[in-house]
């Protein structure tokens, strides 16, 4: 039983690493588009939201494929871990959480939903 749980956690960590890699690549693409086309702030905000959702979705799919049982829960775990790491990095860099409570709740829900949906579809 312990070995099976270890394999599931390993799958979630692999999915989380992939999700953050995708986040980095998509944010670089978004920065390039901003530089090239001088995008407005609302377009950038929408792009960041899409990056969060797509990254968590991909991570949830990978986690679901790795664990093969209760895929939606493991996808949700990826979304939750993604959110915690996002908040942790923000705290480490800024020494404060630089978002409102409403924004934090919305981001949390988007990360959970993206990861869960990815796990369900896998």
Secondary structure, 3 states (H helix, E strand, C coil): CHHHHHHHHHHHHHHHHHHHHHHHHHHHHHHHHHHHHCCCHHHHHHHHHHHHHHHHHHHHHHHHHHHCCCHHHHHHHHHHHHHHHHHHHHHHHHCCCCCCHHHHHHHHHHHHHHHHHHHHHC
